[in-house]
């Protein structure tokens, strides 16, 4: 599942104070669950971090945008992040993680699902130092600083923004030796090459923790809930990345036009 994350909103889930560790903790939990995300920040985010004297947060924030631009985007001043969050969520049919209710008429008129399918808006909070997002079964402590969490982000995302987590997972599975595949529930190794070949290609096995039934040789994927991304998930991801690319191109054109206008005055 891919989520569109309202970055600054999530940072304010605890007493409305801007806290980058809250957001990073959430994103790491999404990663652990096998989900992907696109995080959109308001243009005022760095100013909020600077004003609140969060010395560690600001350099980490800048590094997120630079090193992992596929995942983190800051909108141009004068553009509301909510507009971009909802536009991308709408085009990619993704859920939104934000406590914003998006009740402005321009949003409800343009995106009817805000009222017809409110479950697509996922909310959370921080209670007694714990990040809680009930819809996603997340309840974890926020007990690390930005620098420590950034180190985990770098390890998780691989330090290469051009390679998505989904692609790395698929590549790892393809490198798995044929004689090292297992039934998900019994852990029984498939010893014969003929059996392994029947589990290959589109019906490749996925290990599921404590769930699923042993598959039959004739129908290996039956009753196995896959945690791997589907072709549809990957297609949505590609569409979303293309939309972000177009948004950045338009943003560059706008900045150039503004500079030319200033020079002409």
C-alpha positions, 0 to 999 in steps of 0.5 A: 500500500502506498500512503500520501503523508501530510508531513508538517501535519504529522510533525504536529501530532503532539501538542501542536509542536513541530517534531520531526521524530514523530514523522520519521518514526511513522515512516519507519513503521510503514517501511517495516509493514512493507508499505511505501509512502510519499511525504509532502511538506508545506513551504513553511516547514523549515521555518517552523523547525528553525523558529522552534530551535530544533537544531537537529531537526533542520539539517535532517529535514534538508537531507531528507529532501536532498537524498530521498527526493522520490519520497520527500517533497516540499511545495513552493511558497504560495502553494498549499501542501493540502492541494498537492496531497489530495491531488496525488492521493486522488490520481493514485487512489492512495490513502492520506495520513493526516489529521487535517479534515480537508473540509474546504468546499474546494476540496470536497467539491473536487474530491467527493471521496473525502465525504463518501469514503472518509476511511481514506483519511488516516489519523493519529496522535502521540499519547504518553510518548507513544505514536498511535495510528489505530487504523494501521495497528501502530503503537510505538514509542517516539524515543529517538532523536532525528539524527538516530532516526535518519540513520535508520531511514538511510539504512531502510531506503538504501541511500539511493532514491532512484531505487524503490523499496519494492524494486529491491524486494523483488530483486532480492527474491529473484536472487534467492536460490531455487533450493531454498524456498519454503511453504509459508506455514510449515517451513518445509523446504521444497527439495525437488527442482520440479516442485520449485519450478512450479512455485516460480514466475507469477506464483512465487511464494511470499513468507507470511508471519503466522498466517496462510495455509500450506499451498498445493503444488498445483495451485501454489498461491492459493490461500496465501496472503501476499505481502509483496506489491502487486503490479497495480501497486507498482503502476500506481507508484510509477504514476505518482512519481511521474506526477511529482516529476511534472509538479517539480518541472512546473515549479521550476518554470514558475520560479524562473518566470518570477525571477524574470519578472523581478528583473524587468521591474 
